[in-house]
Amino acid sequence: METQTVAELTEKYLMNTYKRAPVAFASGQGARLTDVEGKTYLDFLAGIAVSILGHNHPRLTAAVQQQAARVIHTSNLYLIPPQAQLAQWLVEHSACDQAFFCNSGAEANEAAIKLARKFGAGEGRFEILVADQSFHGRTLAALAATAQPKYHKGFEPLPPGFVPVQWNDFSALEAAVTPRTCAIMLEPIQGEGGLRFPSPGYLGTVRRLCDERGLVLILDEIQTGMGRTGRLFAYEHFGIEPDILTLAKALGGGVPIGAVLAKKHVAQAFQPGDHGSTFGGNFLACAASFAVVTTIEQDGLIQHAAELGTYLVDQLRTLARTHSAITEVRGLGLMVAVELSTETAPQVVDAARERGLLLNAVQPNTLRLVPPLVITRQDVDEAVRILAESLASVTQPVTTAVVGHGS
Ligand SMILES: *Cc1c(COP(=O)(O)O)cnc(C)c1O
């Protein structure tokens, strides 16, 4: 099917929820995608921080094929061996004790919110403090936790009980705690809000506040988790542990799966009948995810992400010295943002795609690079070269002095 045909069918038969680039991919290999016309792209978006092993990874492909040939789904009314195995792996590699599986990030956050509320219910606590510019998903409660008014418009009334507080402002957070507060919910590094990092010490003080006031700390690592930042979980960089941890995106390497992990004393709040998901943790998703997590571990991809992330940030900062359009490069592992002096990020994204590089804009002036963890130094060099060309094509260099513009 040609791109034009796909575009026409999409416009006619799909709800208009996405602004889509006019590209239809047909296949992928490693960090590269090929479109239906045969053009190849270097993928520094990875399906929005999802395809952590790149495309068509032999271990993930084999796990999906083999599991599909046995059994895909039986329901949570029965025991599911790959689900038990995946839960064990996640618990043994995290600060948490038990898992619940679902199918997406928003669903993982819904479950986390329900768990925190159930935990606080005995004491009449239900409020959850959230950070401005957060992103927790599109279902109604996850949306209420997402403190960005632009996502709320048209969908009110949202479920009550979410209190937005300035990100990185510990005094404001402390002042917002009331006897009704049950939890604080944060992304350790804000993703969709523009790749905003916590200021030094912030998360440590939040953890202490939670301990002092008996609050549940929910960390949404849906974007930062699974080795992306150069640690399996981003919280490891900040010397803290969550009480509840939510995962999705990279967890299945592209096969839909979400997870909520929790410490035992919190996890115990859920009893049979309190929560559920028909598809959650089925054979196919868990077999895929188990292949992903064991590959991350066995292939040393976390260390690789740390090294390549440092290299990518260094190369981008070198580029910034000759391209005044770049005002800041920030990143941790392979979660990297390039901030521009003007709101031209969407045009740079288009220019880069035309030149064979995929990335996206998280703010009008901020580019996000979240490549698969399997990229090489040559891939980074190529991405930085294409980005340089794209920036040059979008930003008009000032070549002559402005004359006579008055005072
Ligand atoms: C993407 C994302 C979500 C939502 O995940 P979905 O799978 O789209 O529901 C939630 N939180 C964070 C931090 C995310 O990056």
The ligand as a Gaussian input file, in Angstrom:
#p B3LYP/6-31G(d) Opt

LIG

0 1
 C        3.664000       7.726000      28.016000
 C        3.501000       7.998000      29.448000
 C        2.329000       7.650000      30.141000
 C        1.119000       7.080000      29.448000
 O        1.350000       5.824000      28.871000
 P        0.276000       5.215000      27.841000
 O        0.811000       3.847000      27.560000
 O        0.270000       6.116000      26.638000
 O       -1.031000       5.188000      28.507000
 C        2.277000       7.884000      31.496000
 N        3.319000       8.429000      32.154000
 C        4.453000       8.769000      31.527000
 C        5.586000       9.357000      32.318000
 C        4.588000       8.579000      30.161000
 O        5.703000       8.966000      29.534000

